[in-house]
């Protein structure tokens, strides 16, 4: 039986690319707002901050490298300790056109795999995400073929960055094992179970335990809950021997009907939950030791 960890790191995902400005007035959008959200989350106890960027004028998702550079520079000017985890998720979405499904319609974001990790090769954060899911997502399809994942992983490895493997269903874990077997990924991966996305892992204690037990030996995991499942997943992940993640990317409410006024208050609540359950929060350096970062 796996017991809760002595030290648990908190990741805060401060903005994402699916949370809409109309859902909350507290969504960080500009590079300054995103950086400030990361700094506030770190001060509240997050060892890791997960970063997406957005178009400042519209709030729409962006892959503009200059925005990433701005966010990273602003964080590092004030905090050299917090671990930066930068997304590579955007660029994998396909929307078939109505009249000819083999033709991409409006909303398609598909990019060459190397373009999706161009900012990682340039900025070299300590961690970046690597999604293994090919799945329905709303009315669209997210495509991460094994070949494209291998191409992205090669760039990530050459940049000296630790990938966090994003797992959305059990088939993704089967792919994870194959990628370890062929040398694409290292044997003791850093993983996240993303629960609550339609047509993927559904949030429950059984899901967390099932997914955990499919992982390769030595894997480190975090179970993430989307929307109303954000805080129940904090408890379930901790009790199953994992780490935790919260943030406005995952859920905009602090409690039922109460919008979170910042990412920091979400981190503070997650921290209280872990400490009330008997756990301790890892510092960034303790998280580095756990993850195997130099």
RANOR-V748613 format. One record per residue. PHI is phi in degrees with one decimal (none if undefined). Layout:
BEGIN
((PHI) (PHI))
END
This chain:
BEGIN
((none) (-84.4) (-99.2) (-56.6) (-73.1) (-67.3) (-125.9) (-117.9) (-93.8) (-104.1) (-102.4) (-118.2) (-97.9) (-82.6) (-144.9) (65.6) (-130.9) (-112.0) (-63.0) (-98.3) (-56.8) (-74.1) (-77.6) (-158.2) (-76.3) (-99.6) (-71.4) (-69.5) (-125.3) (-77.0) (-53.9) (-63.9) (-65.4) (-65.7) (-62.6) (-62.5) (-64.0) (-64.3) (-64.9) (-64.5) (-64.9) (-63.5) (-64.3) (-79.3) (130.6) (-74.1) (-82.8) (-130.1) (-119.5) (-102.7) (-119.6) (-113.3) (-128.0) (-135.4) (-72.7) (-57.7) (-77.9) (-120.8) (81.2) (-74.7) (-58.7) (-140.0) (-120.3) (-65.7) (-62.5) (-60.2) (-67.4) (-61.0) (-60.2) (-63.6) (-61.0) (-62.2) (-62.3) (-65.5) (-66.2) (-68.9) (-67.4) (-120.3) (-148.9) (-96.9) (-96.1) (-59.9) (-84.5) (-97.2) (-123.3) (-106.1) (-71.0) (-126.5) (-67.5) (-60.6) (103.5) (-121.6) (-104.9) (-123.3) (-120.9) (-68.3) (-68.7) (-64.5) (-89.3) (-142.5) (-61.4) (-80.4) (-99.4) (-69.0) (-102.4) (-57.5) (101.5) (-68.3) (-123.7) (-54.5) (-128.2) (-58.5) (-52.7) (-65.4) (-70.0) (-71.9) (-120.0) (-58.6) (-70.8) (-71.1) (-62.0) (-79.6) (-88.6) (50.7) (-67.8) (-68.9) (-134.6) (-140.0) (-78.9) (-140.9) (-82.1) (-106.1) (-86.6) (-118.5) (-162.3) (-68.2) (-138.0) (65.3) (-95.0) (-118.4) (-128.5) (-96.3) (-121.1) (-135.1) (-70.7) (-53.3) (-63.2) (-69.0) (-60.8) (-63.3) (-65.9) (-66.7) (-62.8) (-63.8) (-64.3) (-61.0) (-63.6) (-64.7) (-82.0) (74.5) (-104.8) (-86.6) (-78.4) (-99.3) (-84.9) (-91.7) (-117.6) (-109.4) (-165.1) (-65.9) (-62.0) (-63.9) (-70.8) (-62.2) (-64.4) (-54.8) (-61.5) (-65.9) (-69.4) (-71.8) (-62.0) (-91.8) (87.2) (-65.2) (-121.7) (-75.5) (-66.0) (-114.8) (-78.3) (-94.0) (-129.8) (-134.4) (-95.9) (-97.8) (-118.0) (111.7) (-76.3) (-55.5) (76.6) (-120.4) (-51.4) (-96.4) (-69.6) (-172.9) (-58.8) (-63.5) (-63.1) (-61.0) (-67.6) (-60.8) (-64.6) (-56.2) (-75.5) (-89.2) (-70.3) (-68.4) (-57.4) (84.4) (-71.6) (-107.0) (-136.4) (-131.4) (-98.6) (-110.0) (-108.1) (-96.6) (66.6) (-68.4) (-92.4) (-59.1) (-85.5) (-62.4) (-71.4) (-57.5) (-65.7) (-64.8) (-65.9) (-59.8) (-67.2) (-87.2) (95.3) (-111.4) (-100.0) (-135.0) (-140.7) (-139.1) (144.1) (-66.2) (-59.1) (-91.8) (-161.7) (-96.2) (-104.9) (-82.0) (-154.6) (-55.1) (78.3) (-113.7) (-68.0) (-72.0) (-78.3) (-163.8) (-66.5) (-59.1) (-69.9) (-66.9) (-63.1) (-59.4) (-67.1) (-60.7) (-62.8) (-60.2) (-61.1) (-63.9) (-66.8) (-66.3) (-85.4) (101.5) (-91.9) (-124.7) (-90.1) (-79.0) (-74.8) (-56.3) (-68.0) (-66.8) (-65.6) (-58.1) (-64.0) (-64.4) (-78.6) (90.2) (-86.0) (-80.8))
END
